């Protein structure tokens, strides 16, 4: 006794459904394998690369602001800000314009109405005073 047309169609449909499911599962496994091959553990990434990829929240709670050349300058290191703030006004302006506003000696000299040599002298004097201030704090904490 042969199978009826209905039974043959049911078997074909059953085989078709099983083939579709089998292919879908194979596709899922292939996709997972591709994903796993591309995935890299964070422990396997060099520290330097992680630092380049890292983003740190930057809050201005531990920062100080000062005016230089009519521009508000933010200094993120409070100890350095205190050292700069301890300088005389003209020297403070030279330091801020030079290091925080990236102005050259000629631009600073024009802004302050002094010579370039004076700007150079003020910057050197200011850097020495900042160094002395920071060394004094370092010796005080020892």
Phi and psi in degrees as a GROMACS rama.xvg file:
@    title "Ramachandran Plot"
@    xaxis  label "Phi"
@    yaxis  label "Psi"
@TYPE xy
-84.6153  166.875  UNK-2
-81.1006  149.014  UNK-3
-78.0833  162.155  UNK-4
-58.0741  -36.8305  UNK-5
-63.8821  -43.0906  UNK-6
-66.1927  -38.6095  UNK-7
-64.1524  -44.1386  UNK-8
-64.7436  -39.5411  UNK-9
-62.9407  -43.563  UNK-10
-65.0215  -40.7384  UNK-11
-64.4538  -42.758  UNK-12
-64.8724  -40.5796  UNK-13
-61.5092  -45.4006  UNK-14
-64.1498  -40.2027  UNK-15
-61.7232  -46.412  UNK-16
-61.5812  -42.4565  UNK-17
-64.2913  -39.2573  UNK-18
-65.8654  -41.2485  UNK-19
-62.2194  -47.1766  UNK-20
-63.0968  -43.2897  UNK-21
-61.1479  -44.0052  UNK-22
-66.7377  -37.3116  UNK-23
-63.5785  -44.0327  UNK-24
-62.9301  -43.514  UNK-25
-59.8927  -41.8713  UNK-26
-62.3385  -40.5868  UNK-27
-64.0245  -44.1075  UNK-28
-62.9109  -41.6748  UNK-29
-62.1907  -42.6473  UNK-30
-63.7272  -42.4585  UNK-31
-63.7875  -40.4957  UNK-32
-63.9985  -43.8346  UNK-33
-59.3556  -42.7248  UNK-34
-64.3398  -44.3353  UNK-35
-64.7979  -35.5209  UNK-36
-66.8743  -33.0328  UNK-37
-84.1001  -22.5912  UNK-38
-73.9774  136.686  UNK-39
-122.393  134.054  UNK-40
-71.9718  143.082  UNK-41
-61.6993  -30.5007  UNK-42
-68.7556  -18.6309  UNK-43
-89.6679  -5.63159  UNK-44
-90.3405  133.01  UNK-45
-61.1817  149.714  UNK-46
-57.6929  -38.8528  UNK-47
-63.8628  -40.7035  UNK-48
-67.5899  -40.3071  UNK-49
-61.4017  -39.784  UNK-50
-63.4326  -36.8301  UNK-51
-69.1939  -32.1586  UNK-52
-86.3845  -15.0967  UNK-53
-77.6742  149.046  UNK-54
-127.648  129.142  UNK-55
-111.651  139.283  UNK-56
-66.5047  137.554  UNK-57
-121.845  104.588  UNK-58
-105.201  145.041  UNK-59
-93.7836  20.4835  UNK-60
-68.7858  -36.1395  UNK-61
-102.833  43.7256  UNK-62
-134.237  160.494  UNK-63
-124.904  151.275  UNK-64
-120.547  143.152  UNK-65
-140.431  156.68  UNK-66
-96.66  135.58  UNK-67
-146.888  126.25  UNK-68
54.233  41.4215  UNK-69
60.8156  25.5254  UNK-70
-125.577  136.717  UNK-71
-79.7414  122.201  UNK-72
-107.822  131.899  UNK-73
-104.197  126.018  UNK-74
-111.721  117.977  UNK-75
-80.0729  -24.8696  UNK-76
-93.0983  112.954  UNK-77
-64.7844  -38.175  UNK-78
-63.5581  -43.3807  UNK-79
-65.0096  -38.1948  UNK-80
-62.165  -41.0181  UNK-81
-65.0902  -38.224  UNK-82
-65.0831  -43.1647  UNK-83
-67.5761  -39.5021  UNK-84
-65.5825  -23.1083  UNK-85
-76.8929  -10.3374  UNK-86
-77.0841  154.7  UNK-87
-59.9814  153.795  UNK-88
-54.5931  -47.0923  UNK-89
-64.922  -43.8195  UNK-90
-66.3601  -39.3999  UNK-91
-59.4253  -44.7842  UNK-92
-62.1755  -41.9615  UNK-93
-62.0512  -45.4606  UNK-94
-62.3989  -46.9023  UNK-95
-64.4232  -44.4969  UNK-96
-66.6172  -37.0299  UNK-97
-71.8673  -49.0981  UNK-98
-96.1977  -26.8975  UNK-99
-104.212  -25.2151  UNK-100
-108.111  0.42388  UNK-101
53.3683  40.0702  UNK-102
-89.5023  144.178  UNK-103
-85.8256  173.648  UNK-104
-60.1859  -38.1728  UNK-105
-65.3117  -44.3477  UNK-106
-63.0247  -42.1161  UNK-107
-65.246  -43.8692  UNK-108
-61.0504  -41.9828  UNK-109
-64.186  -40.6911  UNK-110
-68.6937  -38.9456  UNK-111
-93.9471  -3.41294  UNK-112
57.8855  47.5246  UNK-113
-132.237  173.564  UNK-114
-81.0369  162.975  UNK-115
-63.7828  -36.5271  UNK-116
-62.2422  -37.6662  UNK-117
-66.2443  -39.654  UNK-118
-61.2063  -44.9832  UNK-119
-60.3922  -45.6773  UNK-120
-61.8756  -45.4605  UNK-121
-62.1821  -40.7644  UNK-122
-65.282  -45.6181  UNK-123
-62.5007  -43.52  UNK-124
-63.8514  -42.1808  UNK-125
-64.1494  -42.6415  UNK-126
-63.7731  -38.9825  UNK-127
-65.4015  -42.2318  UNK-128
-65.6009  -38.6517  UNK-129
-64.6735  -43.3277  UNK-130
-60.2792  -46.617  UNK-131
-61.2019  -41.3057  UNK-132
-62.2519  -47.8057  UNK-133
-68.4043  -36.3017  UNK-134
-66.8928  -36.1068  UNK-135
-63.621  -39.4097  UNK-136
-67.1757  -40.5429  UNK-137
-64.0256  -40.8826  UNK-138
-70.4277  -32.3507  UNK-139
-69.7593  -28.9458  UNK-140
-86.3443  -11.6451  UNK-141
